[in-house]
Amino acid sequence: MNRADVASEREATILDSVNEGVFTVGLDWRITAFNRAAEQITGVARRDAVGRCCSDVFHADICETNCPLRRTMADGAPVVNATACIVNHDGRRIPIRISTALLRDEAGAVVGGVETFQDLTQLEQLQKELAQRYTFEDMVGRSTAMQRLFELLPQIAASASTVLIEGASGTGKELFARAIHNLSPRKGKPFVAVNCAALPDTLLESELFGHKAGAFTDAKRDKPGRFELAQGGTIFLDEIGDISPAMQVRLLRVLQERRVEPLGGIESVPIDVRVITATNRNLEELLHSGAFRNDLYYRIRVVYLRLPELKQRREDIPLLIDGLIAKFNRLQGKAIAGVSDEVMARLMKHDYPGNVRELENIIEQAFVLCRGGLIETRHLPPELRAAPGTDRRDLQPMSLRAMERFLIEEALKRRAGNRNQAARDLGIDVSTLYRKMHKHAITPPRTDGRGRRR
C-alpha cells in the first residue's frame, strides 16, 4: 500500500469516528468522501453515494434554492449552523443542522467543499415534548408560577364566576382570558374583547351597550353593543382600571341586573355573558384613593389572578425564545436554528419592562436582520448590543452551570432569601436548592426571608 493510500485510509478512519455526517465534493459537485454517520443519517451506502451529485443523494429542501455549500463555494465564507430537511433513502423527512467550509489542497488551491450535518430528529422530538408539557393553550411557561396558573385555569373555566386578571403590560392577560373561555362550557359562543382605555366615555358606553337610531348625531340605525354580541359567551374588559367613575356606575348596574340598556333606548335587554376583566394597574391602590368604586371592585374580583412579570420567571425565557423562533420561521419561511450563547446570556439578564411582548419584538427584529442560521448579537436592538466601554466580562456566553447559578441567585433575591419559596419558584425540593447553593458557592442571604438576620 503506497503512502497516498495509507493517508486516504487514515482520513476515512478519522471521518468514520465522527458522530456527525461528513461528506466532501469536488468542483464538479460529485461526492468524493462520505463517512459512516452520513450513511446512517441518509440511509445511503458510501459506495452508492461517492461519485454522485450531492443533490441526488440528499434531496434537501434547500438544494436548488439556498444551498449553504454552494454559497461557501461562491464566496469562500463558511456557513455555521444552517438548518434544512433532507429525505432519506426510506422517504422519511429528517431535520438537519449544517456547517460548510472550503476544501483546499496542499498548495492552498480550492479543490472542493466539505459539509458536516447533524440529525436533529431527537432534538425536534424533545422540543415538541417540552412544548406540549410546558404549553397551555397559547401560553408558555415551565416556571412554578406559570405552572400553578395553568393548574388553576380548568377549574376557573368550569365556573361562571367573574374574573379579574392583574398584570403588567405584555404579560399576556388576554391570552389567559381566551384560555378561560376556550376551556369553558361557553367555548362555542363568542369571545368579545374590549379595550376600555382606548375610547372616551361616550363612545365606550355606545360600544359596550349599543345604541338606538337617533340616539346621537350619526346614529343612523340601531347598533348592538359588545355585551349583546357576546351573548352566551364571554366579554373581556381590558384596562378596567381606566374607566371613569360614571362608567363604573353604569357597569356595576349591568353586572348586578344582567341587563343592558342601549343609548336612546327605553327597554333593557337581558344578557347571558361571562365577564372577565383585566388591568395593568393596582386596583387596591385605586380603591384606597377613591378612584375606583368599592362595590364594583368586589363585583369583578370574584376570582383573582395575578400574572408574573417576565423578569420574575426568567427560567421561561429559553422556552419562549424557542417558541418565537418556531413561530417566525413559519411566518417568514426561514430556517433559523436558534440564538447564540452570547445572545441567550443577554436575553436572560434583560429586565423586560415590556415583558413577553418586548421579547417577541426583539426576536422579530432579529429575524428581519438575520441572514444566517443563528441569531447573533449584531441582530439585537442597540440597547442589547455591547456599547463602547462595556465590561465584556458581563457579556460572555452563559454556560448551563452559569445559567443555573444565575436563576438560583435571582430566585433568592426575589424571595428575600426565603429558601422554601425560592425552591418552589424554581420547581425543586429545598434540599436540592441547598445542595446547588453549595455546588455554586452561593452565599446565603443575610436574612432568611422572614426578617430574621443570620
C-alpha positions in Angstrom: 0.0 0.0 0.0 1.5 3.3 -1.0 1.7 6.5 1.1 -1.3 8.1 -0.6 -3.5 5.0 0.1 -2.4 5.0 3.7 -3.2 8.6 4.1 -6.6 8.1 2.5 -7.4 5.2 4.7 -6.4 7.1 7.8 -8.6 10.1 6.8 -11.6 7.7 6.2 -11.0 6.2 9.7 -11.0 9.6 11.3 -14.1 10.6 9.4 -15.9 7.4 10.5 -15.2 8.1 14.1 -17.1 11.4 14.0 -20.7 11.4 15.2 -21.8 14.0 12.6 -22.4 13.2 9.0 -19.5 14.4 6.8 -19.1 14.5 3.0 -16.9 16.2 0.6 -17.4 17.3 -3.0 -15.2 18.2 -5.9 -15.6 21.2 -8.1 -18.0 19.2 -10.3 -20.3 18.8 -7.2 -19.8 15.0 -7.1 -19.2 13.4 -3.7 -15.6 12.3 -3.1 -16.0 11.2 0.6 -18.9 10.0 2.7 -18.5 8.9 6.3 -20.3 6.3 8.3 -22.6 8.8 10.1 -23.6 10.2 6.8 -24.6 6.6 5.7 -26.7 6.2 8.9 -28.5 9.5 8.6 -29.3 9.3 4.9 -29.7 5.5 4.6 -27.4 5.7 1.5 -24.3 3.4 1.4 -21.0 5.0 0.8 -20.4 3.0 -2.3 -23.7 4.4 -3.7 -23.0 8.0 -2.7 -19.4 8.5 -3.8 -19.3 9.7 -7.4 -22.9 11.0 -7.5 -24.0 14.6 -7.4 -24.8 15.6 -3.8 -28.3 16.9 -4.6 -29.2 13.5 -5.9 -28.2 11.9 -2.6 -29.7 14.4 -0.2 -32.9 15.6 -1.8 -32.8 18.6 0.6 -35.4 21.3 0.6 -32.6 23.9 0.1 -30.5 22.1 -2.6 -32.0 24.1 -5.5 -32.6 27.5 -3.9 -30.3 28.2 -0.9 -27.6 25.5 -0.7 -25.1 26.5 2.1 -22.3 24.6 0.4 -22.9 26.4 -2.9 -22.8 29.8 -1.0 -19.5 28.8 0.6 -18.0 27.7 -2.8 -19.1 31.0 -4.3 -17.8 33.5 -1.7 -15.4 31.4 0.4 -17.3 32.2 3.7 -18.1 29.2 5.9 -21.7 28.6 6.9 -22.3 27.6 10.6 -25.5 26.0 11.9 -27.8 26.4 9.0 -30.9 24.2 9.2 -32.6 22.2 6.5 -34.5 19.0 5.9 -33.4 16.0 3.8 -35.4 13.0 2.6 -33.6 9.8 3.5 -33.5 6.5 1.5 -36.8 5.4 3.0 -38.6 8.6 2.1 -38.6 9.9 5.7 -38.1 13.6 6.4 -35.1 14.3 8.6 -34.3 17.8 10.0 -30.5 18.5 10.0 -28.1 21.2 11.1 -25.4 22.1 8.5 -21.9 23.7 8.6 -19.7 24.1 5.5 -16.2 25.1 4.5 -13.9 25.1 1.5 -11.6 22.2 0.8 -8.0 23.1 -0.3 -5.0 21.2 -1.5 -1.5 21.5 -0.1 -0.8 24.5 -2.3 -3.9 26.3 -1.0 -6.0 26.0 -4.1 -9.7 25.3 -3.7 -10.4 21.7 -4.8 -14.0 21.4 -3.5 -16.0 21.7 -0.3 -16.8 19.9 2.9 -20.1 19.8 4.7 -21.0 18.4 8.1 -24.5 17.7 9.1 -26.2 16.6 12.3 -29.5 14.7 12.7 -31.9 16.9 14.7 -34.7 14.3 14.8 -34.3 13.6 18.5 -33.9 17.2 19.3 -37.0 18.1 17.4 -39.0 15.4 19.2 -37.7 16.6 22.5 -38.7 20.2 21.7 -42.2 19.0 20.8 -42.5 17.1 24.0 -41.3 20.1 26.0 -43.7 22.4 24.1 -46.6 20.1 24.9 -45.5 19.8 28.6 -45.0 23.5 29.1 -47.6 24.9 26.8 -51.2 25.6 27.8 -53.4 26.9 25.1 -51.2 29.6 23.5 -49.2 30.3 26.7 -45.7 29.0 27.5 -44.1 28.5 30.9 -42.1 25.9 32.8 -41.7 28.2 35.9 -43.6 27.3 39.1 -45.6 30.5 38.9 -46.9 29.7 35.4 -47.5 26.0 36.1 -49.7 26.9 39.1 -51.7 29.3 36.9 -52.1 26.5 34.3 -53.4 24.2 37.0 -56.0 26.7 38.1 -57.3 27.6 34.7 -59.5 24.5 34.1 -61.2 25.0 37.5 -61.8 28.7 36.8 -63.1 27.9 33.4 -65.6 25.4 34.7 -67.3 28.1 36.8 -69.4 31.0 35.7 -67.7 33.5 38.1 -66.4 36.9 37.1 -62.6 37.0 36.9 -60.1 39.8 37.5 -56.7 39.5 35.9 -54.0 41.8 37.0 -50.5 42.1 35.4 -48.1 44.5 33.8 -48.4 45.3 30.1 -47.2 42.5 27.9 -47.7 39.6 30.4 -50.5 38.0 28.4 -53.7 39.0 30.1 -55.8 38.5 27.0 -54.3 35.1 26.3 -55.3 34.0 29.8 -58.8 35.3 29.2 -59.1 33.5 25.9 -57.8 30.3 27.6 -60.5 30.5 30.2 -63.2 31.0 27.6 -61.8 28.2 25.4 -61.8 25.7 28.3 -65.3 26.7 29.5 -68.8 25.4 28.5 -69.2 28.7 26.6 -66.3 27.9 24.1 -68.8 27.5 21.2 -70.1 31.1 21.7 -68.4 34.4 21.0 -65.4 35.8 22.8 -65.5 39.6 22.6 -62.6 41.8 23.7 -62.9 45.5 24.5 -60.0 47.8 25.4 -61.7 50.2 27.8 -58.8 52.6 27.8 -58.9 53.2 24.1 -62.2 55.1 23.9 -63.7 58.1 25.7 -66.8 57.6 27.9 -69.4 58.4 25.3 -68.0 56.1 22.7 -67.2 53.4 25.2 -70.8 53.4 26.5 -72.2 53.0 23.0 -69.6 50.3 22.2 -70.5 48.3 25.3 -74.2 48.8 25.5 -75.2 49.7 21.9 -77.5 52.5 20.8 -80.8 53.1 19.0 -81.1 55.1 15.8 -81.2 58.8 16.5 -79.6 58.5 20.0 -77.0 60.9 18.8 -75.7 62.6 15.7 -74.7 60.0 13.0 -76.6 57.2 14.8 -78.4 56.3 11.6 -79.5 52.8 12.7 -79.7 50.5 15.7 -76.4 49.0 16.8 -76.0 46.2 19.3 -73.3 46.6 22.0 -70.5 44.3 22.8 -72.4 42.8 25.7 -75.2 41.7 23.2 -72.6 40.5 20.7 -71.1 38.3 23.4 -74.5 36.7 24.2 -73.9 33.2 25.6 -70.2 33.7 25.5 -67.5 35.8 27.3 -66.8 39.5 27.3 -63.2 40.6 28.1 -63.0 44.1 29.5 -59.3 45.1 29.3 -57.8 48.0 31.2 -60.9 48.1 33.5 -58.9 50.4 35.9 -59.0 53.3 33.4 -62.8 53.7 33.2 -64.4 56.9 34.6 -66.5 56.9 37.8 -69.6 57.4 35.7 -68.9 54.4 33.6 -68.1 52.4 36.7 -71.7 53.1 38.0 -73.2 52.0 34.6 -71.1 48.8 34.5 -71.9 47.9 38.1 -75.6 48.1 37.3 -75.2 45.8 34.3 -73.3 43.3 36.4 -75.9 43.4 39.1 -79.0 43.2 36.9 -77.6 41.2 34.0 -79.4 43.6 31.6 -78.1 46.3 29.3 -80.0 49.4 28.1 -78.8 50.8 24.8 -78.3 54.5 24.4 -81.5 56.2 23.4 -83.5 53.0 24.3 -86.4 52.7 26.7 -86.2 48.9 27.2 -83.4 46.9 28.7 -82.1 43.7 27.1 -81.3 40.6 29.2 -77.8 39.2 28.8 -76.2 35.9 29.5 -72.5 36.7 29.4 -69.4 35.8 31.5 -67.3 38.8 32.4 -63.5 38.7 32.6 -61.7 41.9 33.4 -58.1 42.9 33.3 -55.8 45.8 34.3 -52.2 46.7 34.4 -52.9 49.0 37.4 -53.2 48.1 41.1 -56.9 48.3 41.7 -56.5 48.1 45.5 -54.5 51.4 45.4 -57.2 53.0 43.2 -59.7 51.7 45.7 -58.0 53.4 48.6 -57.5 56.6 46.7 -61.2 56.7 45.8 -60.6 56.4 42.1 -62.3 53.0 41.8 -65.6 52.0 43.4 -65.6 49.6 46.3 -68.8 47.8 45.2 -67.6 47.4 41.6 -64.2 46.1 42.7 -65.7 43.3 44.8 -68.2 42.5 42.0 -65.4 41.9 39.4 -62.9 40.3 41.8 -64.7 37.1 42.5 -61.8 35.1 41.1 -58.4 36.8 41.1 -55.3 36.1 39.0 -52.0 37.9 39.2 -49.7 37.3 36.2 -46.0 37.4 36.9 -43.7 39.7 35.0 -41.1 38.1 32.7 -38.2 39.1 35.0 -39.9 37.1 37.8 -39.9 33.9 35.7 -36.6 34.0 33.8 -36.5 30.2 33.6 -39.2 30.6 30.9 -37.1 32.8 28.6 -35.3 29.9 26.7 -38.7 28.2 26.2 -40.3 31.4 25.0 -37.4 32.0 22.6 -37.8 28.6 21.1 -41.5 29.1 20.6 -41.0 32.5 19.0 -38.3 31.2 16.7 -40.6 28.4 15.5 -43.4 31.0 15.0 -41.3 33.4 12.9 -39.7 30.6 10.9 -43.2 29.5 10.0 -44.4 33.0 9.2 -41.4 34.2 7.3 -40.4 31.0 5.6 -36.9 31.0 7.3 -34.9 28.2 8.9 -33.2 29.9 11.8 -31.9 27.3 14.3 -31.8 29.5 17.4 -29.7 32.1 19.2 -26.0 32.2 20.0 -24.8 31.6 23.6 -24.0 35.3 24.0 -27.4 36.3 22.8 -29.0 33.9 25.2 -26.9 35.3 28.0 -28.0 38.9 27.2 -31.7 37.9 26.9 -31.6 36.1 30.2 -30.2 39.2 32.0 -32.5 41.8 30.5 -35.3 43.0 32.7 -38.1 43.3 30.0 -40.2 46.3 31.1 -42.4 45.3 28.1 -42.5 41.6 29.3 -43.3 38.8 26.8 -44.4 41.4 24.1 -41.0 43.0 24.3 -39.2 39.7 23.9 -41.3 38.9 20.9 -40.4 42.3 19.3 -36.7 41.6 20.0 -36.9 38.2 18.2 -38.9 39.6 15.4 -36.4 42.3 14.7 -33.6 39.7 14.8 -35.4 37.7 12.2 -35.5 40.7 9.9 -31.8 41.3 10.2 -30.5 37.7 10.4 -29.4 36.1 7.1 -27.8 33.0 8.5 -28.8 30.1 10.6 -28.2 31.7 14.1 -29.2 34.9 15.7 -26.1 36.9 16.8 -25.7 40.0 19.0 -25.5 42.2 15.9 -29.1 41.3 15.2 -30.3 42.6 18.5 -31.7 46.1 19.2 -29.0 48.7 20.1 -29.7 48.6 23.8 -28.9 44.9 23.9 -25.7 45.2 22.0 -22.3 45.9 23.5 -21.7 49.6 23.9 -18.2 51.1 23.7 -16.5 50.7 27.1 -18.9 47.9 28.2 -17.3 45.4 30.5 -17.0 42.3 28.3 -16.9 40.1 31.4 -20.7 40.6 31.7 -21.3 39.7 28.1 -19.6 36.3 27.8 -21.7 33.3 26.7 -23.6 31.8 29.6 -23.0 28.1 30.2 -25.6 25.9 31.7 -23.8 26.0 35.0 -23.7 29.8 35.0 -27.3 29.9 34.0 -28.3 27.6 36.9 -26.4 29.8 39.3 -28.0 33.0 37.9 -31.5 31.6 38.2 -30.9 30.5 41.8 -29.5 33.9 42.8 -32.4 35.6 41.1 -35.0 33.4 43.0 -33.3 34.0 46.3 -33.1 37.7 45.7 -36.8 37.8 44.6 -37.9 35.9 47.7 -35.7 38.0 50.1 -33.7 34.9 51.0 -36.5 32.6 51.8 -35.2 29.2 50.6 -38.5 27.4 50.7 -40.2 30.0 48.5 -37.2 30.2 46.2 -37.2 26.4 45.8 -40.9 26.4 44.9 -40.3 29.1 42.3 -37.5 27.0 40.8 -39.6 23.8 40.9 -37.1 21.9 43.0 -37.0 20.5 46.5 -35.5 22.8 49.2 -32.8 20.1 49.9 -31.8 20.2 46.2 -31.6 24.0 46.4 -29.2 23.8 49.4 -27.1 21.3 47.5 -27.0 23.5 44.4 -26.2 26.6 46.5 -23.2 24.7 48.0 -22.2 23.5 44.5 -22.2 27.0 43.1 -20.7 28.6 46.3 -23.7 30.9 46.6 -23.5 32.9 49.8 -26.8 32.6 51.7 -28.6 35.9 52.1 -28.2 37.9 55.4 -31.9 37.2 56.1 -33.9 34.0 55.8 -36.9 35.7 54.2 -38.8 36.1 57.4 -37.0 39.2 58.6 -34.5 37.2 60.7 -30.9 38.0 60.3 -28.5 35.1 60.0 
